[in-house]
Amino acid sequence: MITADLAIVGGELLCMTDAFTPQPDTVPRGTILVSGQRIVALGTEAEIGPYTARKTLDATDQVVMPGFSNCHTHIGSNVLLRGLNEDAKLFEWLQSMWRLKQNFDHETLRLASLAGLAEMALAGITSFNEHFDAYSVSPEINALETVPLRATLGYGFADVGLYGDLKDWSYRALDNFGEIVEEHHNSLDGRLRVALSPHATYSCTEQLWRRCAEVAAEHELTIHTHLSEGQQEHQFVADNHGMTPTGWLHSMGLLGPDLTAAHCTTLTDDDIALMAEHDVKVAHCPISNAKLCSGILPMRKLMAAGVTVGLATDGPASHNTLDMFQEMKFGAITHKNHNLDPELLTVSEMLEMGTREAAKAMHLDEAGTLAPGQLADIIVVDLNNAHCAPRYDSQAALVYSSRADDVVHTIVDGQIVVENGVLQGLDLYGMLSELRERAVQLRQRSGA
């Protein structure tokens, strides 16, 4: 008999496993058993056999699936910038955002981080890849102790252009990065990892890129950056280095399987071949790209080349919500329309892109699927709502009809973070009230 900490029973299991996994991809009425941080059994009641569980969640007539992995976002800063500078071009938007970032304080960042974590947890996002824009990461680490999602926190670096004031800080931080690794990498029971996040090809010199590569190799860390995010970046690198942004990183030896590149809207065919050759991971942010008119990812070509593409929200300043349901729907219809191909990006492919492939894009090999031995990062979604009726196909409902507030339960690392739609362990509305007061003060002292 199996002894489990948590049983999730009666739900339709969408496992998101690939063709090489020896188990069904769906179980119409299944049970998942969790012990500690991991899934220990999965299948029908008959397949699992007798068990006991300390706690049971009844998921009858609901969908049980892996939590979403948001493989590129900025919650610590962007929550505070949400809705402040709408209807702006990318580089104008970046400049106005930087004025506020220079006035951030730790407590306001902690509250903003809590708000972002809460929003993601309630929307079924169980892991995320954070790109910090070169300021203190400690407030978000503190917030993760309260809302325990799985996180890779990328420390942002820059030394030229808009963020040139951060040059001295960036090199000092890189010289002492071993201390950060020792203190935080694989901390919070393994849920927290750190990474390096050189900002972009227009904000980092060759010297800084090479230094980041050295530190990443020394400590076996991943690198997470913005790449080929629109024509202005493309033209800047062409004018200054005589090649594409991807080509420039390749010339420095930066392309590799540990690199996650966000956006990638201006890739050439040669760029795509290089990414496939070096197993670079891509974080696709369709709503943010469209809102800032940054272009459209060459999805069909990347898929044909075998490049890993995960789905991501970007930050709530350029997307406005941390909602992977919106991202799946918008991403699918955008690429169908752009390619004039209604068969491009099926509902199952979009779900995989938000779960299994997004986990790969942020280098989480043990998340993104439901299978024995995998980390217990699981969500339960209720599709018994008017906006999903009639429910002929659950996968179609998830991609095209469902919403973030259809998430009933969110489990991370075997811990119930959201139960029956209620975030655990935090006075959400009290925190949001305090955040609003501090955000107004931030705007006033920044002249925004």
Secondary structure, DSSP 4 states (H G I P E B T S, - for coil): -EEEEEEEEEEEEE----TTSSS-SEEEEEEEEEETTEEEEEE-HHHH-SEEEEEEEE-TTSEEEEPEEEEEE-HHHHGGGTTTS-S--HHHHHHHHHHHHTT--HHHHHHHHHHHHHHHHHTTEEEEEEE--SS--HHHHHHHTTS--EEEEEEEE--SGGGGGGHHHHHHHHHTHHHHHHHHTTBTTTTEEEEEEE--TTT--HHHHHHHHHHHHHHT--EEEEES-SHHHHHHHHHHHSS-HHHHHHHTT--STTEEEEE-TT--HHHHHHHHHHT-EEEE-HHHHHHTT-----HHHHHHHT--EEE----TTTSSS--HHHHHHHHHHHHHHHHT-TTSS-HHHHHHHHTHHHHHHTT-TTSSS--TTSB--EEEE---SGGG-S-S-HHHHHHHT--GGGEEEEEETTEEEEETTEESSS-HHHHHHHHHHHHHHHHHHHT-
